[in-house]
Amino acid sequence: MHPGTPLVFAALHWFAAAYVYGLSISTSASISKRWLIMNYKLLLLLLAIGIGIGILYLNVMTWLVNNWLNNPFYSHGFLIPAIAALIAWKNLSSSGVIEKQPYKPGFGILSLGLALLVLGYFKDIPSLSALSFLFTISGLILYLYGRAVMRSLIFPVAFLIFAIPPPGVLLDKIALLMQTIAVTYSTLIITQLGVPVERIGAEIHLRNSTLIVGLPCSGMNSVIALLALSVLFVYLLRCKWYKKVTLVFAAIFFAIFANILRIVFLILIANSYDEATATGFFHTLFSPLLFIIAFLFLILFSIVIGCRIRG
């Protein structure tokens, strides 16, 4: 099977994110303009801090962009900072004038972030250096503006973690486990449907063709993207915390199940026609289609358990 979902389909994966979050934006243009005027000093400070952090984290940002472009599991990475920035803007603009109430322990968190940045650099663990950004920015916010502002920004800052690939060894181990699950259950379903099939490792042998479920086809990319989307979706819901946790775990199940169905459909097509037909147009079509279906199931499940979008 062709490796990975193209970047263009990552945008399809996330069309729902923009739509869902758009439902929650009620701040008018006039309020945003007034907020800009009231907090122009804050914006100038944020600009200066942003430039400084950009220089400090230049190598980390380069590594992240390279992963977003070339790592099939993180082709959605470009969208995470954009969505986080949108949430931060909405939260800040709805809070009126922002008062400085410096929180000195924030300096400790800032120091921890810088220490992790240096440790990641010398130990050659770029994931750790990227993760340090969350501590660095949180420490700065706390130290300069205090806990009230941090409460408004804690979700968008934490949400950035979905743009940071974990170490490759860990990612490959998880992908290998998911590959095994996908191949095992898809061949089990196919057998129950009466299609003669033989599985050897990640290879699925039919009468007239052979399909290979590689690591990019393990469903790992869908799980990561749907997990991030589900966390955003849950953030916008009004319901009990345990229901929100249930929805996040349900998203993982829906993503895995959708990938198993995708492989089942491709096996059926390969069995009826040939391998080229299955791994061509239909392989490209089913990835975003079943992702969207999985997200729709998540929305339906949220309605069933009594969750509603916040007004």
PyMOL commands that set and color helices and strands:
alter all, ss='L'
color gray80, all
select helices_A, chain A and resi 7-13+15-24+29-38+40-56+58-70+72-74+79-93+106-122+126-145+147-163+168-192+215-217+220-235+241-272+275-278+281-304
alter helices_A, ss='H'
color red, helices_A
select strands_A, chain A and resi 198-200+203-205+210-212+237-238+308-309
alter strands_A, ss='S'
color yellow, strands_A
deselect
rebuild
show_as cartoon
